[in-house]
Amino acid sequence: MNIEAKHLFKSYGDIDAVKDFSFSTESGKIYGLIGPNGAGKSTTIRMIMGILLPDRGEILFNGEKLNYEIMEKIGYLPEERGLYRKQIAEDVLVYLAELKGLKRGDALQRMTPLLERFELSDFRKKKIESFSKGMAQKLQFISTIIHDPDFIFLDEPFSGLDPISVDQIREILLEMKNSGKVIMFSTHNMEQAEKICDYISLINHGDQVVSGKLEEIKKQFGKNSISVEFSGKLPDISTVAKNYTEYPKWVEIELKDDVTPNQALAFLIDKISINKFEIVNPSLHSIFVKLVKEDESEL
């Protein structure tokens, strides 16, 4: 199974939401669309799914244009969460599963282990309006995958979830990946994208800034980077750093082309107390910040 998008464009009046976006992905891979809010991620997913028509470009599922048979094999979690709040959770899951071609008995059978996994079994007979926001989001995720789709599209799936729920969803996505599903999700959560993505595209103001295998992108931007855990206040490092991202108690530094890691260590060692120093590939977060800043400066 595979999906291929070629040269997608979408405008809303004078606003170019997506400009010349292309990608391909296949079974057993997770593709991440990353970028700031308003970058064009949701518009891209909606075009791929046929919710929006592109102004230009082509989208193929297994070499074919989107059709009814393929649509039944799609699972979609929209960014705007919404279920029938006045209805019983179990009834809503059955109804949504039936829309995807499942029989009631099969839907009930499939939902049981998923409800147990998300600790929602005791709430299956309750109205959704009694659910917390996090519980409702987990229920909607279940509705997305209950029919065992081949193609899964998730728009900001980790938004608003507690760490335990994030881990649960990530584990399920990895299991589905290993079973051969095609998975695409959008996020501005770089940490989660880095943990599970095989491929990424960074979108900013509708532009596809960088795209490819995650590990290759990290190597491309990690030719001269270090990570330093330290105590004290970080000094001015502009003499050695091309770019840097500071976190509580550690900093990730992209060194200038003429500065070696040993020279950077010598510069820092008498200015801060260094607990750990290592040469690294940069995090997706630091790549994201660097590329977005560069893209903004070109606008």
QUIURWO-V291306 format. One record per run of one state. SS is the DSSP state (A for helix, B for strand, O for the rest). FROM is the first residue (numbers start at 1). TO is the last residue. If there is no record, write none. Layout:
BEGIN
ss = [SS;SS]
from = [FROM;FROM]
to = [TO;TO]
END
This chain:
BEGIN
ss = [O;B;O;B;O;B;O;A;O;B;O;B;O;A;O;B;O;B;A;O;A;O;A;O;B;A;O;A;O;B;O;A;O;B;O;A;O;B;O;B;A;O;B;O;B;O;B;O;A;O;B;O;A;O]
from = [1;2;13;15;27;29;35;41;50;56;62;64;65;68;72;74;78;88;89;100;104;118;121;124;127;128;131;133;146;151;156;163;179;182;188;190;197;199;205;207;214;221;225;232;241;248;250;256;261;269;273;280;284;299]
to = [1;12;14;26;28;34;40;49;55;61;63;64;67;71;73;77;87;88;99;103;117;120;123;126;127;130;132;145;150;155;162;178;181;187;189;196;198;204;206;213;220;224;231;240;247;249;255;260;268;272;279;283;298;299]
END
